[in-house]
């Protein structure tokens, strides 16, 4: 019986963690930036889809929101999800400098 209670609690925690992971992941996808890919996109579209200052500000806001959500929900997330989200946030921050 105790094992069943533990299993049910673990499943509920994993489910909640998955919800938060998906929400934060959405913001990280929007914040993603790769200079090389951006330059290739500019070349392929003949400069019609250049990344603007406003676009980069918006991506920064998305990244900030992802960080805020991680801080807010980290106590409800499993370690694997927290670690992956944190790595991606750091990676995006390094890539956009």
C-alpha positions as CSV (number, residue, x, y, z in Angstrom):
1,X,0.0,0.0,0.0
2,X,2.8,2.4,0.9
3,X,4.4,1.6,-2.5
4,X,1.2,2.5,-4.3
5,X,1.0,5.9,-2.5
6,X,4.6,6.6,-3.3
7,X,4.0,5.6,-7.0
8,X,0.9,7.8,-7.3
9,X,2.7,10.8,-5.7
10,X,5.7,10.3,-8.1
11,X,3.4,10.1,-11.1
12,X,1.6,13.3,-10.0
13,X,5.0,15.1,-9.5
14,X,6.3,13.9,-12.9
15,X,3.1,15.1,-14.6
16,X,3.3,18.5,-13.0
17,X,7.0,18.7,-13.9
18,X,6.1,17.8,-17.5
19,X,3.6,20.7,-17.6
20,X,6.1,23.2,-16.4
21,X,8.8,21.8,-18.7
22,X,6.6,22.2,-21.8
23,X,5.6,25.8,-20.8
24,X,9.2,26.9,-20.2
25,X,10.4,25.0,-23.3
26,X,7.9,27.1,-25.4
27,X,9.6,30.3,-24.2
28,X,13.1,28.9,-24.8
29,X,12.2,28.0,-28.4
30,X,11.1,31.6,-29.0
31,X,14.3,32.9,-27.4
32,X,16.6,30.7,-29.4
33,X,19.1,32.5,-31.6
34,X,22.0,31.3,-33.7
35,X,24.1,33.9,-35.4
36,X,25.3,31.6,-38.2
37,X,21.7,30.5,-38.9
38,X,20.5,34.1,-38.8
39,X,23.2,35.1,-41.3
40,X,22.3,32.2,-43.6
41,X,18.6,33.2,-43.4
42,X,19.6,36.8,-44.3
43,X,21.6,35.6,-47.3
44,X,18.8,33.2,-48.5
45,X,16.1,35.9,-48.3
46,X,18.4,38.6,-49.8
47,X,18.2,40.5,-46.5
48,X,14.4,40.7,-46.4
49,X,14.2,38.9,-43.1
50,X,17.0,40.5,-41.1
51,X,17.0,40.3,-37.4
52,X,16.2,43.6,-35.9
53,X,16.9,45.2,-32.5
54,X,13.3,44.8,-31.6
55,X,13.4,41.1,-32.4
56,X,16.4,40.6,-30.2
57,X,14.7,42.5,-27.4
58,X,11.7,40.3,-27.7
59,X,13.9,37.2,-27.6
60,X,15.5,38.5,-24.5
61,X,12.1,39.0,-22.9
62,X,11.2,35.4,-23.8
63,X,14.4,34.1,-22.2
64,X,13.8,36.2,-19.1
65,X,10.3,34.8,-18.8
66,X,11.7,31.2,-19.1
67,X,14.1,32.0,-16.3
68,X,11.4,33.5,-14.1
69,X,9.2,30.4,-14.7
70,X,12.0,28.1,-13.8
71,X,12.6,30.0,-10.6
72,X,8.8,30.0,-9.8
73,X,8.2,26.3,-10.5
74,X,11.5,24.6,-9.7
75,X,10.2,23.1,-6.5
76,X,7.5,21.3,-8.6
77,X,9.9,20.0,-11.2
78,X,12.0,16.8,-11.3
79,X,15.8,17.2,-11.3
80,X,16.2,16.1,-14.9
81,X,13.8,18.7,-16.2
82,X,15.4,21.5,-14.0
83,X,18.9,20.6,-15.2
84,X,18.0,20.5,-18.9
85,X,16.1,23.8,-18.8
86,X,18.9,25.5,-16.9
87,X,21.5,24.2,-19.4
88,X,19.4,25.6,-22.3
89,X,19.0,29.0,-20.6
90,X,22.7,29.2,-20.1
91,X,23.4,28.0,-23.6
92,X,21.1,30.7,-25.2
93,X,22.6,33.4,-23.0
94,X,26.1,32.5,-24.1
95,X,25.1,32.2,-27.7
96,X,23.4,35.7,-27.9
97,X,26.4,37.6,-26.5
